[in-house]
Amino acid sequence: MSQSDDRNAPLPRMEKDAALKWAKDHTAYMARLTDVELTPSTAKVNFEACVGENDEVAEDGRYSLFYYVNSPAPVTEHTRVVRMLRRELSRQGYEVTSYREFKNAYTSAVFRARNKKNSYVVTADTVGSGKKEPQELSFAVRTPCMLPPGVKQQQF
């Protein structure tokens, strides 16, 4: 539902295409900021229904977007990347909600932060076991629950 205590508070409005463009642009920005490449073929787009506190699902078209794309950056770079994201995004209005530096395949790098103004969540973390496939760095964005423009918001 919405990010406020009022479950009927107006939701932010954005077309799905615009949300996806923002997510792609922001993951690319995080990669540029940390001087790593992205592998576009690994990108995944997941539009999900918003589920309320009591498992209610509205029928008004509201959605949340989860988008991620991987980087082939070697694990020796993962700590540098999450350190830089923590420093730079904190200066840009993000609250760091989770942070861990890379130690090994079982204690991998984790960075999560929430934008204080719009509740977007960004992440960068080590993915893959390192056994059958190399460990990579994944950059991701999750939007809050949003509603397409022009749609009447369902009330609960």
Secondary structure, DSSP 8 states (H G I E B T S, - for coil): --SSS-TTS---B--HHHHHHHHHHHHHHHHHHHT---EEEEEEEEEE--B-TTS-B-SS--BEEEEEEEE---HHHHHHHHHHHHHHHHHTTEEEEEEE---BTTB--EEEEEETTT--EEEEEEES-SSSS--EEEEEEE---BB-TT------
